[in-house]
């Protein structure tokens, strides 16, 4: 591992990407502590922070924002508006044929879809910012730190949070294009990791939580190799290429394989499922005094309803995302054009059906594995109320390990291009 890190910094291009990624993540964390205009001092936020932590739905939203919501920071909206916009666009691609065709047009089509995602993110961020303004007011927070009319202060607060969401989206895209790894995933990783010190200290200082803390840390360490094993697991379908004569040379005849990952969708199903389940919590901030709205939001964010829906949505999104990433019909058609076939399976529709059956069978165990990791820690937290379990449950650990593996794989591929040893042996 240390040798791989040293090799990464020996490549000038890779070193610049690593430093750029680290600088952007530091800038993001700075914005998470930068308050919105008119926000009161920290000692005046006690009631607001206490109320936020006591609400299951709001506590989870605060966790995904890296604590920015509890500080009334510029980045209070976090990454959720952009993720929600991505979900909506991907669902619309399956419903609206023109969008689906646009996604298949290569780089030009992806640029248009990215542009639509940005526009939708602005709209969702504006709605969330207005809702969070209602949330601040509902806890009695006075945004009178500026000598200006209340309406003007409210407009400035909403505008600042919307701009903050746009800056987060821009920072994530810069990391993806010019840095290392996926920018949005790394921002979520950064949010989760930022809560580790506070959660660990709170768990250790609580009476009777020392044993639970030690057991939790041991389980987290033990589960990491299992996650790595599942994430790297794949089924290899053998592919045989027919021999053919090209000019005076005999081509083909070799045997290779078609790899299908156990967890093709990665952490996307968990992120998408969480975004949908916490959408009512985001809408509930518009009605802070309506008890049934708050109860409905909390029911979808915590408790047995959340657990059941989490399993259903994670499995559904795993199949949905796998079908978008891996099209059996297109794969079978491409194999036929290249003279490849699966031994014992006829080319064409029979090959497509065989590949689809293999994907369906291998996606289910991967999806159930993710669902168990996401739900079981939430059930344990409901009984123990240990903050470390809430902050570093199965979802958080799975996201952290998956993002770390993807980032290391990205560095690994670039090291191999320069003939350096990487991280994986």
N, C-alpha and C positions, 0 to 999 in steps of 0.2 A: 504493500500500500504506500509506504513512504517513498519507495523507489519510483512508483508510478507518479506520485505528486511531484517529485523532483524532475522527472522526465517531462511532465506537463509544462513546467516553468522554463525548460530549456528551449522549447519551441516558441519563438517570438510571437507568432500569430495567435497561438493558443494562450500564451501568457496574457496578451492584451485582452482576449475574450474573457478569461477568468477574472482579471482585474476589473473589467467593465461590469461584469455580472455582480461581483462583490460590491462595487461602488453603487450600483443601482439599488441593490437590496438594502444597503446602509441608508441611502437617500429615502427609500420607502419607509424604513423604520423611523427615520427622523420625522417624516410627515405624519406618522401614527401618533406622535407626541405633540405635534404642533396644533394648538387649539384654534377653533373657528373664531371669527371676530365677535367680541362681546361675551365670550365664555368667562364664567366666574373663576376665581382662584380654586385651587384643589380642595381647600378646607370647606368650601361651600358646596362641593359636589357630593358630600357624604350621603345624603338622602337619595340622590339620584343613583349613585353607584350601588347602594344597598338594595334599592328597589330593582335595579337591573339584574343583580346577581340572584335575587329571590325569584325572578320570573324565568321559568325554564326556557321559553322561546327566546327571550331577549338575551339570556346567558349564552345560548348557543350562537346567536348572531354576533355577540361580542367576541366569542372565541374565534369565529371565522374571520373577524376583522382584526385579529391580533391585539385585542384590547382597545382599539382605537375608538369604538363606540362609547365605552365607559369614560373616555377622556374628552369626549366631544371634539375630536380632532378633525383636521382637514380630510383625513382618509377614513372617516366614520363609516362611509358606505362600503368600504372594502372592495373585494373582487366580485361580490355577488351579482351586481347589475350586469356585468359583462358575461358571467357564467350563465345567468338566466337568459340573456339575449342569445347566447350560443345554443342553448337548449331549444329555444323557440324556433330559431332558424333551422336547426337540424330536424326538428319534428316537421316543420313546414316543407322541407325537401322531400319527405316521404308522402306528403299530402298534395302539394302543388307540383305538377309535372314540370312546369317551366323552371322552377327552382332546382328540381332534381337534375334536369338537363344542364343547367348552369353549373352545377357542381362537377359535372363530367367534362367541362370544357377546358380543363387544365388550369394553368396559372391565371389566365384572364378571367375565367369564371370564379376562381377562388378570390381574386381581388374584389370582384363585385359583391360576393357574399360577405367578405370581410367588411366592405363599406356599409352594407345593410346592417351588419351586426353592430357597427359603431353607432349608426343612427339610432337603432333600437336601444342600445346601451344608454345613450343620452336621455331618451324618453323615460326609461326605467329609473335611471339615476335621479331625474327630476322628481318623479313620483316618490321615490324612497326618501329623498332629501326633505320634501314637504312633510312626509310622514314622521321622520325623525325630529323635525321641528315641533310637531305635535307631541312627540314623546318627551322632548326636553321640557316643554311647557307643562305636561301632565304631572311631572315630578316637582313642579314648583321652581324650576331653575330660571333665574332671571338673567336674560342676555342683555344686560344694561351696562356692559363695560365700556360702551362707546357713547359719546355725547351726540346722539342722533335719534330721530323718531323711531318708535318701535317697529313700524312697517318697514322702514329702510333697513333696520338691523336684521329683520327676518329675511328680507330679500338678499342681503349680503351673506347670511348664514347658508341659505339654500344654494345660492350661486357658488359659494366657496366649496360646499360639499359636492356639488355636481362637477365642478372643475377638478376636485380631488379625485373623483371617480374616473374622469377622463385621463388624468395624469397617471393613475394606476394602470389603466389600459395601455397607455402609451409606453410606460416603463416595461410592462410585460412584453409588448411587441418588440421593443428594442432588444430585450434579452434574447427573445426567440430568434431575431434576425441577425444580431451582431454579437451575442454573447454565447453562453454554453447552456444547453438544455431548453426546456419549455418555460417561457417566462411566467405564465399564469400559474403553472404547477409550482414553480420555485417560490412565488409570492405566497401561495397557500402554505407551502412548507415553512416559509419564514414566519408566517402568522402562528402556526402550531408550535414551532420551536420557541417563539418568544414567550409563550406561556409556561414553559418548563420550569424556570427558576421559581416563579411565584407559586405555581401549583405544588412543587416539591416542598417548598418551605411551609406552605399552608398545611400540607398533608403531614409533615413531621411535627409541627407545633400543635396540631389538634390532639386532644387527649385520647389515648387508646388507638391512634392511627399508625403508630410506628410499625406494628406487625403487618398491617394492611399495605403500608407503603413498601416495605421490603418485599412482600409477596408480589405486589404489582410490578415492581422493577424486575424481579426474577422472571415473571411471566412474560414481560415485554422483551427481555433479552432472549428468552427461550423461543418466542414466537417469530422472531426476526428470521432465523434460518428457514423456518417453514414457509414464510412468505416468499423468501428468495427462491426456494425450491419450486413453489407453485408458479411464481411469476416467470421463471425461466423454463418451466415444463412445456413440452410440446409433443404433439403427435406427428409423426413423419409418414406421409403417404408416399409409397414408392412410385416413381415415374420412370417409364422406359421410353426411350426415343428410338423410333424405327430407323433402320439404315437406309440411306438414299445416296444416289450418285450425283455429285455436282461436278460437271466437267469430267475430269479423269480421276477425281478423288472420291473416296467413300466417306460420307459424313454420317453422323448420328451413331446410334447403337449403344450409347452410354446410358447408365442408370443413375438417376438422382432421386431426390425426394421433395415433396411439397410440405413445408412445415406449417402446422396449425397450432398456435399457442393455446394452452389451457385457459389463459386469461387474456384473450385477444383485446378486450376493451380496456385493460389496465384499471386505473382508479376512476375512470370516467363515470361508470354506473353509480358509484358511491357519491361522487360529487354532484351528479345530476339529481339523484334521489334526494340528497340533502337539500339542494336548492329548491326542489318542488315542495318538500315537506315544511320548509321554513318560509316559504312564500306567504302563507297565512299570517305568520308572525310579523312579516314585514308590512302586510296590509293592516294588521291589528293596531299598529301605531297611530293610524288615523282615528281610531275610536278608543282612546285610553280609558274612558269612563264607562264603556259598554261592557258589562260583565260577561255576557254570553260570547261576545266576540273574543275576549281575552281567554275565556275557557276553551273555546274551539281552537285557538292558536296554540295554547299550551298542550292541548290533547294531541295535536298533530306533531308537536315538537318533543314531547316526553310521554312516557307511559306506554301501555300495551298497544294502543292504536298506532302509535309511532313505530313500535317494533314490528307489528304485522305489515304495515304499509312499507316499511323500509325493506323487508325481505322481498315483497312483491315487486316493488319498483326497481330494486337492484337487479333481480333476475330478469325483469322485463327490459331494462336498459342494456343489460349485458347482451341479450339476444338482438335487440334493436341495433346497437352499435356494431356488433359483430357482422350483422347482415349488411351494414353500410360499408364497413371496411373491407369485407371479404365477400365478393359476389361470385357464387359458385358457377353461374351460367357463363359469365365473362371468363372465369378461369378455365372452364372446360373448353370454351371456344378458342382461347389462346393456346391451350395445349394441343388442340386438334390442328390448328394452323402451323404449329411448330413441329408437328409430327410426333408429339408425345402422347402417351396413354398410360392408364393405370392397369397393370397386369390383371387380367380376369374381368375387366370392366370395359364395356363397349364405349367408344368415343361418343361425344355429343350429349344428349339428354341423360343418358345413363350415368355418365361421368359426373355431370352436374348434380344429379340426385345423390350419388355416392359421396361427393364432397360436402353437400348440404347436410346429409345424415351424419357425417363425421363431425362437422362443426357443431350441430345441435347436441350430439352426445357429449362432446368435450367441453362445451360452453356451460352446461348445467352444473357440473361439479365445481368449476371455477367460480360461477356466480354464487352458488350456495356457500362456498368458502368465504367469499367477500361478505355475504349477508350475515353469516355467523360471527365474523370478526366485528362487524358493525353493530350488531344487536346485543350480543352477550355482555360486553362491557357496560352498555347502557342499563341492562337489567341489574347488573351487579352494583352500579352506581346508585340506582333507585333504592337499594337496601343499605348501602354503606355511606352514601353522601360524601365519599372521599373525593376531593377536588382533583387529585392526580389521575383518578380513573376517568373523570369527566374530560379532562384536558388531553389525556393520552390513552383513550380507549382504542379499540381495534381499528376504527376508521382512521384516527390520527396516525397510528403506527403504520397501517397499510399505505396511507398516502405518503408518509415520510420515506418508507423503504422503497416504494415504487418510484418516487421522484428521484431519490438518491441513486437508484439503479439506472434510471434513464439518463441522468446527468453523467454518471460514470461511464455508461456505454457510449455517450456522445464524445466524451474525452478520449475514451479508449479507441474509437474509430479514427480520430484525428491523430493520435499517437502512432497507430499502426501505419498511417499514411507517411509518417516521417521515420518509419523503421525503429520506433522506440517500443520497449516493453510497456504494457499497460497495467491495469489493476487486476485483471482476471487471468488466472493461469490455467 
